Amino acid sequence: MVQNVFAGKKIVIGVSGSIAAFKVAGWVSDLAKEEAIVSVVMTSSATEFVTPLTFAALSGNGVHTGMFGRGKEDAMAHISIGRDADLVVIAPATANIIAKLAGGIADDLLTTMVLATRSKVFVCPAMNVRMYSHPATQKNLKILKDLGYKVIDPACGKMACKEEGEGRLAEWDGVREHLAQSLSFQDLQGFKILVTAGPTREPLDPARFLSNRSSGKMGYALAQAACRRGAEVTLISGPSALTCPQGVTLFKVQTAQEMNDAVLAHAANSSVIIKAAAVADYRPETVYVHKMKKEKIARELVLTRNPDILLELGKRKKAGQILVGFAAESTNLLEEGRRKLLAKNLDLIAVNDISGDTTGFEVEFNQILVISASGAETLPHTTKLHSADLLLDRVLQLLSKKP
Ligand code: PMT
């Protein structure tokens, strides 16, 4: 499993003439940071909005703008650029370029290159709402889909022309997931994976609650990685500032009891359940309807037990189902992990060391100790997304052994 799906991948970005071209400069910069090899092809109208120099500087590569280059290496650019590309992305795609691609017209470098490539081509439309909804554009987009192009629907909202509606260039976070999924080996296709993430909040009154430091990053990374690998992913999340990864079905909850109800409702239907959430073990026994005056709050808070969701899942585990727990520990990682693995009838437990500040809660990185019936293994210190992929590799091994 590679650490980064984009690393070393050859991605051609075709830019056509829309004000949204400036946004795509950010996409190119992001892909280059992810170690993709990015080539940019611009139509002559696109160069009116953003200079080729901008894309050259951000991609670290030369930018192609015309069919008839002077150098020998440019003579067959319309064929060579797309020939060994892993992906081609047309963004922003104007109504004009969409119409040309639908008609098979090849009258400039970008359209000729697209006709010549056999790589997967993503088209990201961006235009005024009335141009987008015009029957001609809609017909052309349908033709593109029928021809096998992957059209990424535009977003809705305010446009540069001050009008509002559908036609804004899709957001990069979502587009990146489409590209990542298309570059990833679909080894989790056909599996339904249920992931929990984040903390729970146990209210005391309308202003106060008991909670913990979980940001949701580890759980969201698991959902994102599983979705990229083709799984059908449901994410049940406590309060988190994170955005749901593209393609994942999200249910938001607040309390442990709400998480319990949501998880148990989805559990029977899941091939794999991964419980990365940090669920509060206790909640205040009394929840006040109105904010309590500080003088009136008892110094000793009376608590009551929350349901142990993972324990219940272990009792209900179906044949063939894989149950993965997480544990946040600051001492005796191996012993605590083994104890919870057995007590909760888990197939795998991922133990996080929360004693420092480079793993566990809130940070971007993690180092997981994975324990199963066949032994214990410390995974490398790496990003949470890569940790998620490594854990999913172990889950896949277990799935292949189950009937
Ligand atoms: O969200 P981040 O900031 O990225 O941080 C990630 C993380 C550290 C929160 C995560 O990787 C992690 O370790 N999650 C589990 C934390 C935890 O609650 O550990 P625990 O040992 O208390 O619980 C063990 C397991 O039982 C967990 O899978 C938990 O989801 C589950 N549990 C616990 C209590 C409860 N009432 N119900 C449960 O299902």
Residues whose N, C-alpha, C, O or C-beta is under 5 A from the ligand:
A	BS01	PMT	G198 R213 S214 S215 G216 K217 M218 K275 A276 A277 A278 V279 A280 D281 N306 P307 D308 I309 L310 G325 F326 A327 A328 N352 G360 F361 E362 V363
